[in-house]
Amino acid sequence: MTAPSNRKEAYKQARERDRLTRDRAREGMLRGEEKYLPARDRGPVRKLARDFVDSRRLPGQYFLPAVLLIMLASMVPFPPEIRKWVLTLYTMSLPLVMILVLVSSFYVAGRVKKEAAARHPGENLKGVGFYAAMRSSQIRRLRFPKPVVLPGGKPVPVKR
């Protein structure tokens, strides 16, 4: 690399260098490399929580799509007799679904804390239950870092 001849060229080289660094960090984050992850996702305990959640199909990951479907069904202009049943279904099912997701989140948080304490004694477990519960309520495709295990515990096949 040659030294820049003027200040404008120096800024251009610095921007290009910064862009390459950001691109490398983004690629590393998407692959799940530990050194590129944000602080909230680093460490063996958080990796255990991610793998625990990603290896199971949990009710929380279906919550947002279910709520979207229920909301769309409530907006469709059905005839009055059918609309009454749709709104009844909507008002009766939403609280039950929310309770199911809440119970599931507490279950996941407790299991992850227990598993992490057994596998990683002496590690800081602060917030790991909440981390796992929040991850379990996200749609699987939108999780960050990307899941590395399939439901059932098998590793995700490498894409070529």
N, C-alpha and C positions, 0 to 999 in steps of 0.2 A: 504494500500500500504506500502510495506516495503522499508526501505532505501537501495539503491544499495550498493553492497559489494565492487565494484571497479568502476573506471572511465568508462570502456567500458560498463558496465551494466547501468550506469547513462545515457550515451548517447543513449543507446538503449531505455530506458524508456522515455527519452525526445522526441526521434523521434516518438515513438508510441503515446505519448500524443499529439504531434503536428499534426500527421496524423489524429487522432480522431477529433481534433479541426477543421482542414481543411475540413474533411468529413462532419461534422455538419454544418459548414458555407456554404459549397457547396449545401447541401440538402436544407438549409434555403433559399439560393439564388434562387434555382430552384422552390421552393414553392412560392417565392415572398415575404418572410417575410422582413419587413421594416429594421430591424436591421442588416441583412446580405447583403442587397443590396449595390452596389457601390454608392458613393456620388451623381453621376449624375442621379441616378434613385430614390433617396429618396424624400419623401415629398408628401403631398396631391395634390399639383399642378401637379407633374409628374405622379402620379397615375391617376389623371383625364385625363391627356393627353394620357396615355397608354390606358385607358378604352375607350376614345373617338375614338381613331384610331382603336382599336381592335373590336369595335362594328360596324364597317362599312367595306364594301368591296370597296376598293379604287383602282384606276388605277395603282398606284405605285407598289403595291404588285405583279402585273402581268408583270411589266416591264422587270425584269431580265429573267424570263422564255420566254417571247416573243422575246427578243433580242437573246437568245440562239437558239430558233427555227429558227429565220431569218438567223442567222449565219450558222447554220447547213444546211439550205436549199440552201444557197449560195455556199456551198462547194460540194454539190452533183453534180456529173458529168451528168447533163442533156444534151439532144441534143441542138445544138446551138439556135434553134428557141425558145425552152422553157427556156433555160438559160437566154436569153435576157429579157424575161418577169419576171423571178425570180429576176434578178438583178435590173430591173426597179422597181419592187414592193419593194425590199429591200431599194433602195435609196430614194424612195418616202415615204415609210411608217415610216422609222426610225426617221426622223426629226419630223413628225407629232406625233408619239408616245412620243417622248421626250418633245415636247411642251405640250401635254396633261398631262404628269406626272408633269412637272414643274408648270403648272396652278393648278393642283390638290394639289401639295405641298403648294403653296401659300394660297390656299383656306383652307386647313387643318390648317396651321399655324395661319391664321387669326381667324378662328372659335375657335381654342383651346385657343388662347390668350383672346378672348372676353368672352368665357365661364369661363375660369379660373379667370378673373377679376371680373366676376359677382358672382361666387360661393365662391371665396377665396379672399375677399378684404384685402389688407394689406400684402398679401404674395408676395414674390419676384417672378416676372414673367420672369426674365432674362433668355433667351435661351429656354423657354418652347415651343415656336413656331417652332424653329429649331429642337428641340427634337421630337416633334410630326411629323414634315415633314420627318425626317430621319426614324422614325419608320414606317411611312406609305409607305416608299419605300422599305421596307424589305419584303421578303417572309414570310408569316405568321408563318410557322412552324419553321423558324430560328430566330424569335424574342426572345430577352432576356430583361427582364424577360418574361416568358411564358404568353400568353394572358389568362386572367381570365374571359373574356366575349366572347361569340360567336357573329358572325355578327348578328345584330338584337337586341343586348343588353342583351340576356339571359346569365346567368352564365354558365361557362364550367362545365359539369357534373364531379363529383369526380370519379376517377378510383379506383377500389378496387382490 
